[in-house]
C-alpha cells in the first residue's frame, strides 16, 4: 500500500478519544471513526508510515504486527474509497 496523507478538504474532530468524526468539505459528508480508525487518522496527520501506524496499533491493542498491518491497510483502503486521503 502506498503512503497517503489526510486530504486538505477533510476536517477531523476527536470526541474524548473514544470516537471521532471526519467531515469532507467537498461532499458535505461526515464519517464516524472507531478507536482504530482514529489511531490511523492521527498517525497520518503526524506523517507516519503504514508500518509506524501498525506499530502504534500493537502498542495500543494486544495484536500481532501482521494483524495490525492488515487492520491499518483496511482502514486506509476505506479512506481511499471515500477520497479522504491523497497519495503522499
Rosetta blueprint (number, residue, H / E / L):
1 X L
2 X L
3 X L
4 X E
5 X E
6 X E
7 X L
8 X L
9 X L
10 X E
11 X E
12 X E
13 X E
14 X E
15 X E
16 X L
17 X L
18 X L
19 X E
20 X E
21 X E
22 X E
23 X E
24 X E
25 X L
26 X L
27 X L
28 X L
29 X E
30 X E
31 X E
32 X E
33 X E
34 X L
35 X H
36 X H
37 X H
38 X H
39 X H
40 X H
41 X H
42 X H
43 X H
44 X H
45 X H
46 X L
47 X L
48 X L
49 X L
50 X H
51 X H
52 X H
53 X H
54 X H
55 X H
56 X H
57 X H
58 X H
59 X H
60 X H
61 X L
62 X L
63 X L
64 X L
65 X H
66 X H
67 X H
68 X H
69 X H
70 X H
71 X H
72 X H
73 X H
74 X H
75 X H
76 X H
77 X H
78 X H
79 X H
80 X H
81 X H
82 X L
83 X L
84 X L
85 X E
86 X E
87 X E
88 X L
